[in-house]
């Protein structure tokens, strides 16, 4: 135990003096998520808020064929630009981006409208462009509203109740809580948190294994009267310490960033105060030794810094797999999923964000399974260190 | 005292070491001499227990290295072929780290480090970070690190590699001083002059076997040679596969 603490203290101190480790573990790793996230979310929010305020732009060809429709659109605040397009000219204009959405009112609109036959209009838009698709949707809604208004008038004129044409009245009730709606936006955040955890220990895991071999200090270390388990344990413990630091910095940054993200403007509440951050820390804590043991295990098989970096960047992606899998199949949190590390942390953090009650059993299952995997990896790593191939 | 007893080691199809036995005594400097690839390092690695022999055994002060590894290693200081240091630690911290892992008390470790710094002439740089040290300075730190627990036995694998004349000279003086203190010193080299200048006893290894074992004089006489260099070449010439 004394040897283990000696190794821990030395690895901790040595890496504290290493600029590369510090930048990656305590600056880039933990801050990358919150900054990128803050920028991404506030841009997304500003954009969607701005869009609904902005008037719809429509290019109308053949205004004289349907003056009533044109008046209606103007009265709805649509900004109309008038042009004279053939169908192919309209298609070219939309493709080239000269016009966003073109509405063509053909010659036979008037006669057919007067005869109470379906009067054709042509809406030209590019559905592959998300911006113009939204405009086209808004135009379609307006045209539909105009159509049903006219239909009701026609029925009334003929002495038929317009209600006959509305057999079903659809009412909607949205049960999403403001915090719940935010979760859709914040879904990524849990991965950034787990990423920060791993990044915190990445360089230390490399330095204490492949680095030890590359600088030729490994053999002297292995010829000391110290159990290999103590060496590995001390190294993993030091890696854990850096991961905890990184996690703490990352969560602090998240709390800070969310003060400035205008989530309330969309009717969402970002449930990320100090208490949430503390809950996140507690949820992620059991993931720390697992990540440390995993990275140390993988790095122990590599011969050089460079090789270790190659393999460990792949390890950084491992926690995304269960999370991605869960979101593709939109898995609901169940007890059995709580035994899968990284996914269980993701689900628990999401529940905290949604303000949902959390069962203690789930927390214990998540922590217990992560700790168990960590222990298994520790044993495997120590076993590898006892082999003579460890000398390289 | 370091004893090798019929050590054998194979790597794949290659017999790296076959049936090597010898004894390095206290108060003597024993040189393991042989060309590159003769099996010197493999042999030493089995002695300090980072390689397991396929058969045979090794003892440090009578303690079996496989049976009681930790107890045996407490009697042993090792300067491996790759004696890398921790660049972000000072020389003193490097030494203290090994002292702590050898299980000696902190004050004792400090006392030993100061003493070794004096003996090895490291006082001017002992509190500097190791990054940027010359090869000579590094070998001194590595040697002090191996000696921090005041072991009765010292194993050095090609310690003079990459050293300049000054550094080799101070290493020699240090080994002499340890010898007069009654320590058992075993070191390997492929440089004949090195061994001739330092050793009380020479073991010549070639192709994984002991080809000669004795005092420099005895080896010269046995091979009927005037100089040690001639004896070395004669002895090696008799073994197959060595050119």
Interface residues (C-beta under 8 A of the other chain):
Chain A: X2 X3 X6 X7 X10 X13 X14 X15 X17 X18 X215 X216 X217 X218 X219 X220 X221 X222 X223 X224 X225 X226 X227 X388 X391
Chain B: X45 X48 X49 X50 X51 X52 X69 X70 X71 X72 X73 X74 X76 X78 X79 X80 X81 X82 X83 X84 X85 X86 X87 X88 X89 X93 X97 X98 X100 X101 X102 X103 X129 X142 X145 X146
